[in-house]
Amino acid sequence: MEEYRIALVGIIVEDADVVEKLNRLLHEYGQYIIGRMGIPCPDKGISIISVVMDAPKTVVSALSGKLGMLRGVSVKTVMQKAGSHGTA
């Protein structure tokens, strides 16, 4: 069994036309998402989404990769072994 990670996926959306595809992907991985926060920044023309996951590393990487392939979407991911107290 693959070891689970706690992951923070930071997403910046610059193209509002991809929001439906982005939400579909997040829904597809919903069983692993333990928190989500969206911050609109209309004056900058972007939206910022933070997603917290508890999932195998391969699942986190798959979602991050799919999100990063969307036009106008930037993604950065930070992962930590659950309960390892900083010993990644």
mmCIF file as gemmi writes it, N, C-alpha and C atoms, coordinates in Angstrom:
data_model
loop_
_atom_site.group_PDB
_atom_site.id
_atom_site.type_symbol
_atom_site.label_atom_id
_atom_site.label_alt_id
_atom_site.label_comp_id
_atom_site.label_asym_id
_atom_site.label_entity_id
_atom_site.label_seq_id
_atom_site.pdbx_PDB_ins_code
_atom_site.Cartn_x
_atom_site.Cartn_y
_atom_site.Cartn_z
_atom_site.occupancy
_atom_site.B_iso_or_equiv
_atom_site.pdbx_formal_charge
_atom_site.auth_seq_id
_atom_site.auth_asym_id
_atom_site.pdbx_PDB_model_num
ATOM 1 N N . MET Axp A 1 ? 0.834 -1.183 0 1 0 ? 1 A 1
ATOM 2 C CA . MET Axp A 1 ? 0 0 0 1 0 ? 1 A 1
ATOM 3 C C . MET Axp A 1 ? 0.878 1.246 0 1 0 ? 1 A 1
ATOM 4 N N . GLU Axp A 2 ? 0.544 2.164 -0.88 1 0 ? 2 A 1
ATOM 5 C CA . GLU Axp A 2 ? 1.333 3.39 -1.008 1 0 ? 2 A 1
ATOM 6 C C . GLU Axp A 2 ? 1.103 4.314 0.185 1 0 ? 2 A 1
ATOM 7 N N . GLU Axp A 3 ? 2.167 4.959 0.623 1 0 ? 3 A 1
ATOM 8 C CA . GLU Axp A 3 ? 2.105 5.866 1.766 1 0 ? 3 A 1
ATOM 9 C C . GLU Axp A 3 ? 1.376 7.158 1.394 1 0 ? 3 A 1
ATOM 10 N N . TYR Axp A 4 ? 0.492 7.597 2.266 1 0 ? 4 A 1
ATOM 11 C CA . TYR Axp A 4 ? -0.249 8.828 2.03 1 0 ? 4 A 1
ATOM 12 C C . TYR Axp A 4 ? 0.58 10.039 2.411 1 0 ? 4 A 1
ATOM 13 N N . ARG Axp A 5 ? 0.306 11.156 1.754 1 0 ? 5 A 1
ATOM 14 C CA . ARG Axp A 5 ? 0.96 12.43 2.02 1 0 ? 5 A 1
ATOM 15 C C . ARG Axp A 5 ? -0.106 13.485 2.288 1 0 ? 5 A 1
ATOM 16 N N . ILE Axp A 6 ? 0.278 14.47 3.069 1 0 ? 6 A 1
ATOM 17 C CA . ILE Axp A 6 ? -0.523 15.684 3.169 1 0 ? 6 A 1
ATOM 18 C C . ILE Axp A 6 ? 0.073 16.628 2.137 1 0 ? 6 A 1
ATOM 19 N N . ALA Axp A 7 ? -0.769 17.193 1.295 1 0 ? 7 A 1
ATOM 20 C CA . ALA Axp A 7 ? -0.279 18.055 0.225 1 0 ? 7 A 1
ATOM 21 C C . ALA Axp A 7 ? -1.065 19.358 0.194 1 0 ? 7 A 1
ATOM 22 N N . LEU Axp A 8 ? -0.358 20.423 -0.106 1 0 ? 8 A 1
ATOM 23 C CA . LEU Axp A 8 ? -0.972 21.716 -0.362 1 0 ? 8 A 1
ATOM 24 C C . LEU Axp A 8 ? -0.745 22.022 -1.831 1 0 ? 8 A 1
ATOM 25 N N . VAL Axp A 9 ? -1.839 22.145 -2.574 1 0 ? 9 A 1
ATOM 26 C CA . VAL Axp A 9 ? -1.764 22.437 -3.998 1 0 ? 9 A 1
ATOM 27 C C . VAL Axp A 9 ? -2.214 23.88 -4.176 1 0 ? 9 A 1
ATOM 28 N N . GLY Axp A 10 ? -1.286 24.746 -4.592 1 0 ? 10 A 1
ATOM 29 C CA . GLY Axp A 10 ? -1.588 26.151 -4.844 1 0 ? 10 A 1
ATOM 30 C C . GLY Axp A 10 ? -1.852 26.347 -6.324 1 0 ? 10 A 1
ATOM 31 N N . ILE Axp A 11 ? -2.99 26.932 -6.644 1 0 ? 11 A 1
ATOM 32 C CA . ILE Axp A 11 ? -3.411 27.084 -8.032 1 0 ? 11 A 1
ATOM 33 C C . ILE Axp A 11 ? -3.697 28.565 -8.303 1 0 ? 11 A 1
ATOM 34 N N . ILE Axp A 12 ? -3.127 29.107 -9.37 1 0 ? 12 A 1
ATOM 35 C CA . ILE Axp A 12 ? -3.451 30.456 -9.822 1 0 ? 12 A 1
ATOM 36 C C . ILE Axp A 12 ? -4.089 30.334 -11.193 1 0 ? 12 A 1
ATOM 37 N N . VAL Axp A 13 ? -5.29 30.893 -11.313 1 0 ? 13 A 1
ATOM 38 C CA . VAL Axp A 13 ? -6.053 30.805 -12.556 1 0 ? 13 A 1
ATOM 39 C C . VAL Axp A 13 ? -6.083 32.179 -13.207 1 0 ? 13 A 1
ATOM 40 N N . GLU Axp A 14 ? -5.548 32.255 -14.427 1 0 ? 14 A 1
ATOM 41 C CA . GLU Axp A 14 ? -5.538 33.512 -15.175 1 0 ? 14 A 1
ATOM 42 C C . GLU Axp A 14 ? -6.553 33.518 -16.309 1 0 ? 14 A 1
ATOM 43 N N . ASP Axp A 15 ? -7.155 32.37 -16.605 1 0 ? 15 A 1
ATOM 44 C CA . ASP Axp A 15 ? -8.119 32.251 -17.701 1 0 ? 15 A 1
ATOM 45 C C . ASP Axp A 15 ? -9.42 31.68 -17.156 1 0 ? 15 A 1
ATOM 46 N N . ALA Axp A 16 ? -10.418 32.533 -17.003 1 0 ? 16 A 1
ATOM 47 C CA . ALA Axp A 16 ? -11.697 32.109 -16.416 1 0 ? 16 A 1
ATOM 48 C C . ALA Axp A 16 ? -12.399 31.05 -17.26 1 0 ? 16 A 1
ATOM 49 N N . ASP Axp A 17 ? -12.031 30.915 -18.522 1 0 ? 17 A 1
ATOM 50 C CA . ASP Axp A 17 ? -12.67 29.923 -19.391 1 0 ? 17 A 1
ATOM 51 C C . ASP Axp A 17 ? -12.359 28.482 -18.987 1 0 ? 17 A 1
ATOM 52 N N . VAL Axp A 18 ? -11.321 28.264 -18.172 1 0 ? 18 A 1
ATOM 53 C CA . VAL Axp A 18 ? -10.954 26.897 -17.784 1 0 ? 18 A 1
ATOM 54 C C . VAL Axp A 18 ? -11.512 26.486 -16.422 1 0 ? 18 A 1
ATOM 55 N N . VAL Axp A 19 ? -12.251 27.378 -15.779 1 0 ? 19 A 1
ATOM 56 C CA . VAL Axp A 19 ? -12.738 27.102 -14.424 1 0 ? 19 A 1
ATOM 57 C C . VAL Axp A 19 ? -13.62 25.854 -14.386 1 0 ? 19 A 1
ATOM 58 N N . GLU Axp A 20 ? -14.456 25.657 -15.38 1 0 ? 20 A 1
ATOM 59 C CA . GLU Axp A 20 ? -15.318 24.472 -15.392 1 0 ? 20 A 1
ATOM 60 C C . GLU Axp A 20 ? -14.488 23.191 -15.454 1 0 ? 20 A 1
ATOM 61 N N . LYS Axp A 21 ? -13.457 23.164 -16.302 1 0 ? 21 A 1
ATOM 62 C CA . LYS Axp A 21 ? -12.576 21.988 -16.393 1 0 ? 21 A 1
ATOM 63 C C . LYS Axp A 21 ? -11.825 21.783 -15.079 1 0 ? 21 A 1
ATOM 64 N N . LEU Axp A 22 ? -11.359 22.875 -14.49 1 0 ? 22 A 1
ATOM 65 C CA . LEU Axp A 22 ? -10.63 22.802 -13.223 1 0 ? 22 A 1
ATOM 66 C C . LEU Axp A 22 ? -11.53 22.223 -12.129 1 0 ? 22 A 1
ATOM 67 N N . ASN Axp A 23 ? -12.741 22.716 -12.029 1 0 ? 23 A 1
ATOM 68 C CA . ASN Axp A 23 ? -13.672 22.212 -11.008 1 0 ? 23 A 1
ATOM 69 C C . ASN Axp A 23 ? -14.017 20.748 -11.243 1 0 ? 23 A 1
ATOM 70 N N . ARG Axp A 24 ? -14.108 20.34 -12.503 1 0 ? 24 A 1
ATOM 71 C CA . ARG Axp A 24 ? -14.382 18.93 -12.82 1 0 ? 24 A 1
ATOM 72 C C . ARG Axp A 24 ? -13.24 18.042 -12.312 1 0 ? 24 A 1
ATOM 73 N N . LEU Axp A 25 ? -11.998 18.498 -12.52 1 0 ? 25 A 1
ATOM 74 C CA . LEU Axp A 25 ? -10.839 17.734 -12.036 1 0 ? 25 A 1
ATOM 75 C C . LEU Axp A 25 ? -10.841 17.653 -10.509 1 0 ? 25 A 1
ATOM 76 N N . LEU Axp A 26 ? -11.106 18.774 -9.851 1 0 ? 26 A 1
ATOM 77 C CA . LEU Axp A 26 ? -11.139 18.756 -8.384 1 0 ? 26 A 1
ATOM 78 C C . LEU Axp A 26 ? -12.239 17.831 -7.878 1 0 ? 26 A 1
ATOM 79 N N . HIS Axp A 27 ? -13.37 17.815 -8.55 1 0 ? 27 A 1
ATOM 80 C CA . HIS Axp A 27 ? -14.453 16.908 -8.168 1 0 ? 27 A 1
ATOM 81 C C . HIS Axp A 27 ? -14.027 15.446 -8.347 1 0 ? 27 A 1
ATOM 82 N N . GLU Axp A 28 ? -13.304 15.183 -9.44 1 0 ? 28 A 1
ATOM 83 C CA . GLU Axp A 28 ? -12.824 13.82 -9.726 1 0 ? 28 A 1
ATOM 84 C C . GLU Axp A 28 ? -11.916 13.301 -8.613 1 0 ? 28 A 1
ATOM 85 N N . TYR Axp A 29 ? -11.149 14.193 -7.992 1 0 ? 29 A 1
ATOM 86 C CA . TYR Axp A 29 ? -10.226 13.816 -6.92 1 0 ? 29 A 1
ATOM 87 C C . TYR Axp A 29 ? -10.788 14.16 -5.539 1 0 ? 29 A 1
ATOM 88 N N . GLY Axp A 30 ? -12.079 14.437 -5.475 1 0 ? 30 A 1
ATOM 89 C CA . GLY Axp A 30 ? -12.724 14.895 -4.245 1 0 ? 30 A 1
ATOM 90 C C . GLY Axp A 30 ? -12.553 13.985 -3.045 1 0 ? 30 A 1
ATOM 91 N N . GLN Axp A 31 ? -12.426 12.687 -3.264 1 0 ? 31 A 1
ATOM 92 C CA . GLN Axp A 31 ? -12.284 11.771 -2.123 1 0 ? 31 A 1
ATOM 93 C C . GLN Axp A 31 ? -10.988 12.001 -1.359 1 0 ? 31 A 1
ATOM 94 N N . TYR Axp A 32 ? -10.013 12.674 -1.991 1 0 ? 32 A 1
ATOM 95 C CA . TYR Axp A 32 ? -8.722 12.933 -1.354 1 0 ? 32 A 1
ATOM 96 C C . TYR Axp A 32 ? -8.601 14.367 -0.82 1 0 ? 32 A 1
ATOM 97 N N . ILE Axp A 33 ? -9.537 15.235 -1.18 1 0 ? 33 A 1
ATOM 98 C CA . ILE Axp A 33 ? -9.458 16.646 -0.8 1 0 ? 33 A 1
ATOM 99 C C . ILE Axp A 33 ? -10.081 16.828 0.581 1 0 ? 33 A 1
ATOM 100 N N . ILE Axp A 34 ? -9.291 17.403 1.499 1 0 ? 34 A 1
ATOM 101 C CA . ILE Axp A 34 ? -9.789 17.619 2.86 1 0 ? 34 A 1
ATOM 102 C C . ILE Axp A 34 ? -10.074 19.098 3.127 1 0 ? 34 A 1
ATOM 103 N N . GLY Axp A 35 ? -9.697 19.965 2.206 1 0 ? 35 A 1
ATOM 104 C CA . GLY Axp A 35 ? -9.984 21.387 2.354 1 0 ? 35 A 1
ATOM 105 C C . GLY Axp A 35 ? -9.715 22.13 1.067 1 0 ? 35 A 1
ATOM 106 N N . ARG Axp A 36 ? -10.485 23.205 0.868 1 0 ? 36 A 1
ATOM 107 C CA . ARG Axp A 36 ? -10.334 23.998 -0.349 1 0 ? 36 A 1
ATOM 108 C C . ARG Axp A 36 ? -10.753 25.427 -0.037 1 0 ? 36 A 1
ATOM 109 N N . MET Axp A 37 ? -9.944 26.385 -0.518 1 0 ? 37 A 1
ATOM 110 C CA . MET Axp A 37 ? -10.278 27.79 -0.328 1 0 ? 37 A 1
ATOM 111 C C . MET Axp A 37 ? -9.994 28.529 -1.626 1 0 ? 37 A 1
ATOM 112 N N . GLY Axp A 38 ? -10.951 29.309 -2.072 1 0 ? 38 A 1
ATOM 113 C CA . GLY Axp A 38 ? -10.779 30.101 -3.281 1 0 ? 38 A 1
ATOM 114 C C . GLY Axp A 38 ? -10.807 31.578 -2.946 1 0 ? 38 A 1
ATOM 115 N N . ILE Axp A 39 ? -9.891 32.323 -3.562 1 0 ? 39 A 1
ATOM 116 C CA . ILE Axp A 39 ? -9.813 33.764 -3.338 1 0 ? 39 A 1
ATOM 117 C C . ILE Axp A 39 ? -9.838 34.454 -4.699 1 0 ? 39 A 1
ATOM 118 N N . PRO Axp A 40 ? -10.921 35.173 -5.008 1 0 ? 40 A 1
ATOM 119 C CA . PRO Axp A 40 ? -10.952 35.914 -6.263 1 0 ? 40 A 1
ATOM 120 C C . PRO Axp A 40 ? -10.136 37.203 -6.128 1 0 ? 40 A 1
ATOM 121 N N . CYS Axp A 41 ? -9.427 37.556 -7.166 1 0 ? 41 A 1
ATOM 122 C CA . CYS Axp A 41 ? -8.673 38.817 -7.223 1 0 ? 41 A 1
ATOM 123 C C . CYS Axp A 41 ? -9.033 39.518 -8.527 1 0 ? 41 A 1
ATOM 124 N N . PRO Axp A 42 ? -10.252 40.052 -8.618 1 0 ? 42 A 1
ATOM 125 C CA . PRO Axp A 42 ? -10.71 40.621 -9.883 1 0 ? 42 A 1
ATOM 126 C C . PRO Axp A 42 ? -9.869 41.802 -10.367 1 0 ? 42 A 1
ATOM 127 N N . ASP Axp A 43 ? -9.294 42.569 -9.441 1 0 ? 43 A 1
ATOM 128 C CA . ASP Axp A 43 ? -8.457 43.701 -9.852 1 0 ? 43 A 1
ATOM 129 C C . ASP Axp A 43 ? -7.174 43.245 -10.535 1 0 ? 43 A 1
ATOM 130 N N . LYS Axp A 44 ? -6.737 42.018 -10.266 1 0 ? 44 A 1
ATOM 131 C CA . LYS Axp A 44 ? -5.544 41.45 -10.898 1 0 ? 44 A 1
ATOM 132 C C . LYS Axp A 44 ? -5.907 40.526 -12.055 1 0 ? 44 A 1
ATOM 133 N N . GLY Axp A 45 ? -7.19 40.197 -12.186 1 0 ? 45 A 1
ATOM 134 C CA . GLY Axp A 45 ? -7.64 39.302 -13.251 1 0 ? 45 A 1
ATOM 135 C C . GLY Axp A 45 ? -7.288 37.844 -13.012 1 0 ? 45 A 1
ATOM 136 N N . ILE Axp A 46 ? -7.155 37.473 -11.729 1 0 ? 46 A 1
ATOM 137 C CA . ILE Axp A 46 ? -6.808 36.087 -11.395 1 0 ? 46 A 1
ATOM 138 C C . ILE Axp A 46 ? -7.684 35.584 -10.257 1 0 ? 46 A 1
ATOM 139 N N . SER Axp A 47 ? -7.652 34.293 -10.069 1 0 ? 47 A 1
ATOM 140 C CA . SER Axp A 47 ? -8.233 33.65 -8.888 1 0 ? 47 A 1
ATOM 141 C C . SER Axp A 47 ? -7.167 32.743 -8.298 1 0 ? 47 A 1
ATOM 142 N N . ILE Axp A 48 ? -7.166 32.639 -6.986 1 0 ? 48 A 1
ATOM 143 C CA . ILE Axp A 48 ? -6.203 31.791 -6.281 1 0 ? 48 A 1
ATOM 144 C C . ILE Axp A 48 ? -6.988 30.72 -5.534 1 0 ? 48 A 1
ATOM 145 N N . ILE Axp A 49 ? -6.564 29.479 -5.705 1 0 ? 49 A 1
ATOM 146 C CA . ILE Axp A 49 ? -7.228 28.36 -5.039 1 0 ? 49 A 1
ATOM 147 C C . ILE Axp A 49 ? -6.182 27.561 -4.273 1 0 ? 49 A 1
ATOM 148 N N . SER Axp A 50 ? -6.463 27.294 -3.02 1 0 ? 50 A 1
ATOM 149 C CA . SER Axp A 50 ? -5.628 26.413 -2.199 1 0 ? 50 A 1
ATOM 150 C C . SER Axp A 50 ? -6.397 25.133 -1.952 1 0 ? 50 A 1
ATOM 151 N N . VAL Axp A 51 ? -5.766 24.006 -2.233 1 0 ? 51 A 1
ATOM 152 C CA . VAL Axp A 51 ? -6.394 22.706 -2.029 1 0 ? 51 A 1
ATOM 153 C C . VAL Axp A 51 ? -5.495 21.88 -1.114 1 0 ? 51 A 1
ATOM 154 N N . VAL Axp A 52 ? -6.058 21.335 -0.054 1 0 ? 52 A 1
ATOM 155 C CA . VAL Axp A 52 ? -5.319 20.462 0.855 1 0 ? 52 A 1
ATOM 156 C C . VAL Axp A 52 ? -5.797 19.039 0.617 1 0 ? 52 A 1
ATOM 157 N N . MET Axp A 53 ? -4.829 18.136 0.412 1 0 ? 53 A 1
ATOM 158 C CA . MET Axp A 53 ? -5.15 16.743 0.112 1 0 ? 53 A 1
ATOM 159 C C . MET Axp A 53 ? -4.484 15.81 1.112 1 0 ? 53 A 1
ATOM 160 N N . ASP Axp A 54 ? -5.096 14.672 1.313 1 0 ? 54 A 1
ATOM 161 C CA . ASP Axp A 54 ? -4.524 13.55 2.051 1 0 ? 54 A 1
ATOM 162 C C . ASP Axp A 54 ? -4.622 12.382 1.091 1 0 ? 54 A 1
ATOM 163 N N . ALA Axp A 55 ? -3.497 12.077 0.41 1 0 ? 55 A 1
ATOM 164 C CA . ALA Axp A 55 ? -3.552 11.137 -0.71 1 0 ? 55 A 1
ATOM 165 C C . ALA Axp A 55 ? -2.172 10.534 -0.973 1 0 ? 55 A 1
ATOM 166 N N . PRO Axp A 56 ? -2.14 9.429 -1.707 1 0 ? 56 A 1
ATOM 167 C CA . PRO Axp A 56 ? -0.849 8.893 -2.143 1 0 ? 56 A 1
ATOM 168 C C . PRO Axp A 56 ? -0.13 9.911 -3.038 1 0 ? 56 A 1
ATOM 169 N N . LYS Axp A 57 ? 1.179 9.89 -2.997 1 0 ? 57 A 1
ATOM 170 C CA . LYS Axp A 57 ? 1.983 10.827 -3.785 1 0 ? 57 A 1
ATOM 171 C C . LYS Axp A 57 ? 1.619 10.774 -5.269 1 0 ? 57 A 1
ATOM 172 N N . THR Axp A 58 ? 1.356 9.585 -5.786 1 0 ? 58 A 1
ATOM 173 C CA . THR Axp A 58 ? 1.02 9.449 -7.203 1 0 ? 58 A 1
ATOM 174 C C . THR Axp A 58 ? -0.29 10.152 -7.546 1 0 ? 58 A 1
ATOM 175 N N . VAL Axp A 59 ? -1.241 10.136 -6.627 1 0 ? 59 A 1
ATOM 176 C CA . VAL Axp A 59 ? -2.527 10.8 -6.847 1 0 ? 59 A 1
ATOM 177 C C . VAL Axp A 59 ? -2.349 12.32 -6.845 1 0 ? 59 A 1
ATOM 178 N N . VAL Axp A 60 ? -1.583 12.823 -5.877 1 0 ? 60 A 1
ATOM 179 C CA . VAL Axp A 60 ? -1.312 14.265 -5.809 1 0 ? 60 A 1
ATOM 180 C C . VAL Axp A 60 ? -0.604 14.718 -7.081 1 0 ? 60 A 1
ATOM 181 N N . SER Axp A 61 ? 0.399 13.966 -7.504 1 0 ? 61 A 1
ATOM 182 C CA . SER Axp A 61 ? 1.146 14.315 -8.716 1 0 ? 61 A 1
ATOM 183 C C . SER Axp A 61 ? 0.261 14.278 -9.956 1 0 ? 61 A 1
ATOM 184 N N . ALA Axp A 62 ? -0.627 13.292 -10.033 1 0 ? 62 A 1
ATOM 185 C CA . ALA Axp A 62 ? -1.531 13.184 -11.18 1 0 ? 62 A 1
ATOM 186 C C . ALA Axp A 62 ? -2.447 14.403 -11.261 1 0 ? 62 A 1
ATOM 187 N N . LEU Axp A 63 ? -3.043 14.791 -10.14 1 0 ? 63 A 1
ATOM 188 C CA . LEU Axp A 63 ? -3.921 15.957 -10.15 1 0 ? 63 A 1
ATOM 189 C C . LEU Axp A 63 ? -3.135 17.218 -10.502 1 0 ? 63 A 1
ATOM 190 N N . SER Axp A 64 ? -1.977 17.403 -9.887 1 0 ? 64 A 1
ATOM 191 C CA . SER Axp A 64 ? -1.164 18.59 -10.168 1 0 ? 64 A 1
ATOM 192 C C . SER Axp A 64 ? -0.796 18.669 -11.645 1 0 ? 64 A 1
ATOM 193 N N . GLY Axp A 65 ? -0.428 17.541 -12.215 1 0 ? 65 A 1
ATOM 194 C CA . GLY Axp A 65 ? -0.069 17.509 -13.634 1 0 ? 65 A 1
ATOM 195 C C . GLY Axp A 65 ? -1.235 17.85 -14.536 1 0 ? 65 A 1
ATOM 196 N N . LYS Axp A 66 ? -2.401 17.308 -14.242 1 0 ? 66 A 1
ATOM 197 C CA . LYS Axp A 66 ? -3.592 17.592 -15.052 1 0 ? 66 A 1
ATOM 198 C C . LYS Axp A 66 ? -3.99 19.063 -14.941 1 0 ? 66 A 1
ATOM 199 N N . LEU Axp A 67 ? -3.914 19.604 -13.726 1 0 ? 67 A 1
ATOM 200 C CA . LEU Axp A 67 ? -4.24 21.018 -13.544 1 0 ? 67 A 1
ATOM 201 C C . LEU Axp A 67 ? -3.253 21.906 -14.296 1 0 ? 67 A 1
ATOM 202 N N . GLY Axp A 68 ? -1.974 21.553 -14.236 1 0 ? 68 A 1
ATOM 203 C CA . GLY Axp A 68 ? -0.937 22.341 -14.889 1 0 ? 68 A 1
ATOM 204 C C . GLY Axp A 68 ? -1.031 22.346 -16.404 1 0 ? 68 A 1
ATOM 205 N N . MET Axp A 69 ? -1.731 21.371 -16.969 1 0 ? 69 A 1
ATOM 206 C CA . MET Axp A 69 ? -1.903 21.33 -18.42 1 0 ? 69 A 1
ATOM 207 C C . MET Axp A 69 ? -3.039 22.233 -18.904 1 0 ? 69 A 1
ATOM 208 N N . LEU Axp A 70 ? -3.829 22.749 -17.98 1 0 ? 70 A 1
ATOM 209 C CA . LEU Axp A 70 ? -4.911 23.655 -18.367 1 0 ? 70 A 1
ATOM 210 C C . LEU Axp A 70 ? -4.334 25.018 -18.752 1 0 ? 70 A 1
ATOM 211 N N . ARG Axp A 71 ? -4.868 25.59 -19.814 1 0 ? 71 A 1
ATOM 212 C CA . ARG Axp A 71 ? -4.402 26.892 -20.302 1 0 ? 71 A 1
ATOM 213 C C . ARG Axp A 71 ? -4.662 27.972 -19.243 1 0 ? 71 A 1
ATOM 214 N N . GLY Axp A 72 ? -3.658 28.763 -18.94 1 0 ? 72 A 1
ATOM 215 C CA . GLY Axp A 72 ? -3.817 29.861 -17.996 1 0 ? 72 A 1
ATOM 216 C C . GLY Axp A 72 ? -3.846 29.451 -16.537 1 0 ? 72 A 1
ATOM 217 N N . VAL Axp A 73 ? -3.367 28.243 -16.229 1 0 ? 73 A 1
ATOM 218 C CA . VAL Axp A 73 ? -3.347 27.751 -14.844 1 0 ? 73 A 1
ATOM 219 C C . VAL Axp A 73 ? -1.908 27.446 -14.437 1 0 ? 73 A 1
ATOM 220 N N . SER Axp A 74 ? -1.503 27.989 -13.287 1 0 ? 74 A 1
ATOM 221 C CA . SER Axp A 74 ? -0.191 27.689 -12.708 1 0 ? 74 A 1
ATOM 222 C C . SER Axp A 74 ? -0.41 26.905 -11.418 1 0 ? 74 A 1
ATOM 223 N N . VAL Axp A 75 ? 0.423 25.883 -11.198 1 0 ? 75 A 1
ATOM 224 C CA . VAL Axp A 75 ? 0.252 25.005 -10.043 1 0 ? 75 A 1
ATOM 225 C C . VAL Axp A 75 ? 1.595 24.769 -9.354 1 0 ? 75 A 1
ATOM 226 N N . LYS Axp A 76 ? 1.586 24.837 -8.045 1 0 ? 76 A 1
ATOM 227 C CA . LYS Axp A 76 ? 2.74 24.456 -7.228 1 0 ? 76 A 1
ATOM 228 C C . LYS Axp A 76 ? 2.228 23.565 -6.111 1 0 ? 76 A 1
ATOM 229 N N . THR Axp A 77 ? 2.986 22.513 -5.811 1 0 ? 77 A 1
ATOM 230 C CA . THR Axp A 77 ? 2.56 21.538 -4.815 1 0 ? 77 A 1
ATOM 231 C C . THR Axp A 77 ? 3.653 21.325 -3.778 1 0 ? 77 A 1
ATOM 232 N N . VAL Axp A 78 ? 3.237 21.249 -2.518 1 0 ? 78 A 1
ATOM 233 C CA . VAL Axp A 78 ? 4.131 20.934 -1.406 1 0 ? 78 A 1
ATOM 234 C C . VAL Axp A 78 ? 3.558 19.693 -0.735 1 0 ? 78 A 1
ATOM 235 N N . MET Axp A 79 ? 4.427 18.697 -0.484 1 0 ? 79 A 1
ATOM 236 C CA . MET Axp A 79 ? 3.964 17.459 0.157 1 0 ? 79 A 1
ATOM 237 C C . MET Axp A 79 ? 4.777 17.153 1.405 1 0 ? 79 A 1
ATOM 238 N N . GLN Axp A 80 ? 4.112 16.497 2.337 1 0 ? 80 A 1
ATOM 239 C CA . GLN Axp A 80 ? 4.743 16.076 3.586 1 0 ? 80 A 1
ATOM 240 C C . GLN Axp A 80 ? 4.175 14.723 3.975 1 0 ? 80 A 1
ATOM 241 N N . LYS Axp A 81 ? 5.021 13.833 4.441 1 0 ? 81 A 1
ATOM 242 C CA . LYS Axp A 81 ? 4.519 12.569 4.966 1 0 ? 81 A 1
ATOM 243 C C . LYS Axp A 81 ? 3.624 12.863 6.155 1 0 ? 81 A 1
ATOM 244 N N . ALA Axp A 82 ? 2.471 12.275 6.19 1 0 ? 82 A 1
ATOM 245 C CA . ALA Axp A 82 ? 1.519 12.505 7.275 1 0 ? 82 A 1
ATOM 246 C C . ALA Axp A 82 ? 2.112 11.998 8.592 1 0 ? 82 A 1
ATOM 247 N N . GLY Axp A 83 ? 2.176 12.871 9.583 1 0 ? 83 A 1
ATOM 248 C CA . GLY Axp A 83 ? 2.622 12.476 10.915 1 0 ? 83 A 1
ATOM 249 C C . GLY Axp A 83 ? 4.12 12.28 11.058 1 0 ? 83 A 1
ATOM 250 N N . SER Axp A 84 ? 4.911 12.767 10.086 1 0 ? 84 A 1
ATOM 251 C CA . SER Axp A 84 ? 6.354 12.53 10.169 1 0 ? 84 A 1
ATOM 252 C C . SER Axp A 84 ? 7.105 13.664 10.831 1 0 ? 84 A 1
ATOM 253 N N . HIS Axp A 85 ? 6.424 14.738 11.192 1 0 ? 85 A 1
ATOM 254 C CA . HIS Axp A 85 ? 7.023 15.863 11.924 1 0 ? 85 A 1
ATOM 255 C C . HIS Axp A 85 ? 8.272 16.404 11.258 1 0 ? 85 A 1
ATOM 256 N N . GLY Axp A 86 ? 8.191 16.68 9.966 1 0 ? 86 A 1
ATOM 257 C CA . GLY Axp A 86 ? 9.275 17.343 9.26 1 0 ? 86 A 1
ATOM 258 C C . GLY Axp A 86 ? 10.372 16.447 8.738 1 0 ? 86 A 1
ATOM 259 N N . THR Axp A 87 ? 10.18 15.141 8.715 1 0 ? 87 A 1
ATOM 260 C CA . THR Axp A 87 ? 11.207 14.245 8.186 1 0 ? 87 A 1
ATOM 261 C C . THR Axp A 87 ? 10.745 13.661 6.859 1 0 ? 87 A 1
ATOM 262 N N . ALA Axp A 88 ? 10.625 14.528 5.851 1 0 ? 88 A 1
ATOM 263 C CA . ALA Axp A 88 ? 10.098 14.128 4.552 1 0 ? 88 A 1
ATOM 264 C C . ALA Axp A 88 ? 10.933 13.118 3.855 1 0 ? 88 A 1
